[in-house]
Amino acid sequence: TQRNSKRVLDRYKKVVEYYSRSVKETIRVRVKEDDKWVWKNKTVTTVKRVPTEKRVPVYKRVSYTEEYLNRTGTITANLRIIDVMTGSVLASRSTSAHKKYRRLVASNEPRSNRAGRHDSSVSGLLSAIVDAAASGSGEARYAGRVPGQGEIILELATKVSGELADQLSPRQISIVRQLKTDKQGKAGVSMARNGQWDQAARLWSSVRGQYPDNVAVWNNLGVYYEHDGQYAEALDAYRQAVDRKPREGVFQRNLTALMSLVESIQRQTATLGAKIEDTSLGFLVSSLLEGTLAERLGLRKGDIIEQVNQQNMTTLDDLEREIMHTTKLGAELSVTVMRSGERIVLKLMLDDGRSRMVNVPHVDPPDAPRPTSFEPVVDVDQVVPSRSRRPTALGVIIGVEDYRYAPSVMFARHDAMVAHEYFVRALGIEEKNIYLRTDRDATQGEFRKVFNPDHGWLAKRIKPEKTEVFIYFVGHGAPDPRTRDAYLVPSDGDPNYPAT
């Protein structure tokens, strides 16, 4: 029961109110004209108070008691995946669900209609969760009544089982590539559709040897290489097909889709050369490219990265920054992963960065003396420490790799991290004076926040003739179609409307 109160009408009372009204009247006045007194009419306005009588309701507050039927339910499910051989906990997840049911009971309602049946026949919470996960039923409807105990357990079990499934079940992404059928490679297409990819590849390779200009075979080999994870060979095969028949839409779509896939793999962790996804189980290696640091280290698809150099990683930026720092030092890289329930430590001795330098050919003018020992090199990722310090300097670093309305900019996030290290180690800027934003954090709102001339991040900190400002941006730029003014494009910006 619950005691409430409300206002109810008690009576009406009479109230006299006055309002003002203007009244015009004509009166006779005597005025003097030409030394004579005459009578004339004159209009005057007077304000009179007019009384009106109204009926005003008078309310009073009364107390009353209402009867409610309440029933609550709470489920907390703790799930642990344990290796029965070692006893170690591979994963642990917990979720809970709570719901409260409340209904007002009419005074003349029979007690048999007030609640659902008190069901005590539930065989256990685990059985209810399993049944709910199997049935996949949504929220129940109880037609105005409060559900019984078993119904509440089943509904909450449906909710927690769905949440646990969202946390633990893998996601599958379908990648569609189109095969091309022709007279020579028709049998290979049938084999591929039946899952016999190796036999199909051998047939297509044989046809390619006999008919090197067969564009359909080049395309189908590209599909096979991509299916097998040989992305470099797949790109080459798709390009061969496009070069031979550039107007064929199937070849163009397959090539563009694979380039986007490779770009997405490189996008996540450019330093490592693998696609890392931040999942509920940890940092999952979903794909990796050949010839990269990830392959040399021994990472495999499906590994879960736990530590880098015996340090726990909380974000992808921390993971990339630690790997990049180890690469610059030329030290040993240690990565702890969970693979098939077993914890493995992968180690790789890295060089100091010189092996990644790009040799620039040197051309001497005619008859010029050739230097005896000169090898110019370029290494954009090599940060040379400096002793200079700029305690009052400010730095703004923005790297946008993933755009909402524009193509991605490969390695933009990686370059922003390198620039951050350069600002600190080479320019001597204090980390607290550096404004760093990447990808989805580099929005139009962040641009206004940092560059607003009145109350932006820079405007509040710049001291005239004392503060040095260093700005680094990597991403898309676009001109305004009408004014031709140049603009930097944030992650949520549209290059077609840069001024907005």
Long-range contacts (C-beta under 8 A, 24 or more apart in sequence): 1-65, 1-66, 1-67, 1-68, 2-65, 2-66, 2-67, 2-68, 3-63, 3-64, 3-65, 3-66, 4-63, 4-64, 4-65, 4-66, 5-61, 5-62, 5-63, 5-64, 6-61, 6-62, 6-64, 7-59, 7-60, 7-61, 8-59, 8-60, 8-61, 8-62, 9-57, 9-58, 9-59, 10-58, 10-59, 10-60, 11-57, 11-58, 12-55, 12-56, 12-57, 12-58, 13-55, 13-56, 13-58, 14-53, 14-54, 14-55, 14-56, 15-53, 15-54, 15-55, 15-56, 16-51, 16-52, 16-53, 16-54, 17-51, 17-52, 17-53, 17-54, 18-49, 18-50, 18-51, 18-52, 19-49, 19-50, 19-52, 20-47, 20-48, 20-49, 20-50, 21-47, 21-48, 21-49, 21-50, 22-46, 22-47, 22-48, 23-47, 23-48, 66-104, 67-104, 67-105, 67-107, 68-102, 68-103, 68-104, 68-105, 69-101, 69-102, 69-103, 69-105, 69-114, 69-115, 69-146, 70-100, 70-101, 70-102, 70-146, 71-100, 71-101, 71-115, 71-146, 71-147, 71-152, 72-98, 72-99, 72-100, 72-101, 73-98, 73-99, 73-149, 73-152, 73-153, 73-155, 73-156, 74-98, 74-156, 75-125, 75-153, 75-156, 75-157, 75-159, 75-160, 77-125, 77-129, 77-160, 77-161, 77-164, 79-164, 79-168, 83-341, 86-341, 88-341, 88-343, 90-338, 90-341, 91-168, 91-281, 93-164, 93-167, 93-168, 93-280, 95-160, 95-163, 95-164, 95-167, 96-160, 97-156, 97-159, 97-160, 97-163, 98-156, 99-152, 99-155, 99-156, 101-146, 101-147, 101-152, 102-146, 103-144, 103-145, 103-146, 113-145, 114-145, 114-146, 115-145, 115-146, 115-148, 116-142, 116-145, 116-146, 116-147, 116-148, 116-151, 117-148, 117-150, 118-148, 118-149, 119-148, 119-149, 119-150, 119-151, 120-149, 120-150, 121-150, 122-149, 122-150, 122-153, 122-154, 125-153, 125-157, 128-153, 128-154, 128-157, 129-157, 129-160, 129-161, 130-161, 131-157, 132-157, 132-158, 132-161, 133-157, 133-158, 133-161, 133-162, 133-165, 167-280, 168-280, 168-281, 175-226, 175-257, 175-261, 176-257, 177-222, 177-223, 177-226, 177-227, 177-254, 177-257, 177-258, 178-223, 178-250, 178-253, 178-254, 179-219, 179-220, 179-223, 180-215, 180-216, 180-219, 180-220, 180-250, 180-251, 181-216, 182-214, 182-216, 182-217, 184-210, 184-211, 184-214, 184-216, 184-217, 185-214, 185-216, 185-217, 185-220, 188-217, 188-220, 189-220, 192-220, 192-223, 192-224, 197-224, 197-227, 197-228, 200-224, 213-244, 215-240, 215-241, 215-244, 215-245, 215-248, 215-251, 216-241, 218-244, 219-250, 219-251, 219-254, 222-254, 222-255, 222-258, 223-254, 226-258, 226-261, 230-290, 231-258, 231-261, 231-262, 231-289, 231-290, 232-290, 234-258, 235-259, 235-262, 262-289, 263-408, 263-410, 264-408, 265-289, 266-410, 266-411, 267-401, 267-402, 267-408, 267-410, 267-413, 268-316, 269-316, 269-319, 269-320, 269-323, 270-320, 270-410, 270-411, 270-413, 270-414, 271-320, 271-323, 271-324, 271-327, 271-414, 272-297, 272-299, 272-319, 272-320, 272-323, 274-299, 276-305, 276-316, 276-319, 278-315, 278-316, 282-306, 282-338, 283-313, 283-316, 283-319, 285-337, 293-323, 293-327, 293-333, 293-348, 293-350, 296-348, 297-333, 297-335, 297-346, 297-348, 298-346, 298-348, 299-335, 299-337, 299-346, 300-339, 302-339, 303-337, 303-338, 303-339, 304-337, 304-338, 304-339, 305-335, 305-336, 305-337, 306-336, 306-337, 306-338, 306-343, 307-334, 307-335, 307-336, 308-333, 308-334, 308-335, 308-336, 309-333, 309-334, 310-334, 310-336, 317-413, 317-417, 317-438, 320-413, 320-414, 320-417, 321-417, 324-381, 324-414, 324-417, 324-418, 324-421, 325-421, 326-350, 327-353, 327-381, 328-352, 328-353, 328-381, 328-382, 328-383, 328-421, 353-379, 353-381, 353-382, 354-379, 356-381, 357-382, 380-418, 381-418, 383-418, 383-421, 383-422, 383-425, 383-426, 384-425, 384-426, 385-425, 385-426, 386-425, 386-426, 386-427, 386-428, 387-428, 388-427, 388-428, 389-428, 390-427, 390-428, 390-429, 390-430, 390-468, 391-430, 392-433, 392-463, 392-466, 392-467, 392-468, 393-427, 393-428, 393-429, 393-433, 393-467, 393-468, 393-469, 393-470, 394-429, 394-433, 394-434, 394-435, 394-458, 394-461, 394-462, 394-467, 394-468, 394-469, 394-470, 395-423, 395-427, 395-429, 395-433, 395-434, 395-435, 395-469, 395-470, 395-471, 395-472, 396-434, 396-435, 396-450, 396-457, 396-458, 396-469, 396-470, 396-471, 396-472, 397-423, 397-434, 397-435, 397-436, 397-437, 397-471, 397-472, 397-473, 398-436, 398-437, 398-438, 398-442, 398-446, 398-447, 398-472, 398-473, 398-474, 398-475, 398-488, 399-437, 399-438, 399-439, 399-442, 399-473, 399-474, 399-475, 400-438, 400-439, 400-442, 400-474, 400-475, 400-476, 400-489, 400-490, 400-491, 401-438, 401-439, 401-475, 402-439, 402-440, 402-491, 403-475, 403-476, 403-489, 403-491, 403-493, 404-491, 404-492, 405-492, 405-493, 405-494, 405-495, 405-496, 406-476, 406-489, 406-493, 406-494, 406-495, 409-474, 409-475, 409-476, 412-438, 412-474, 412-475, 413-438, 413-439, 415-474, 416-472, 416-474, 419-472, 419-474, 423-470, 423-472, 427-470, 429-470, 433-461, 439-491, 440-491, 441-491, 442-475, 442-490, 442-491, 443-490, 443-491, 443-492, 444-490, 444-492, 444-493, 446-490, 447-488, 447-490
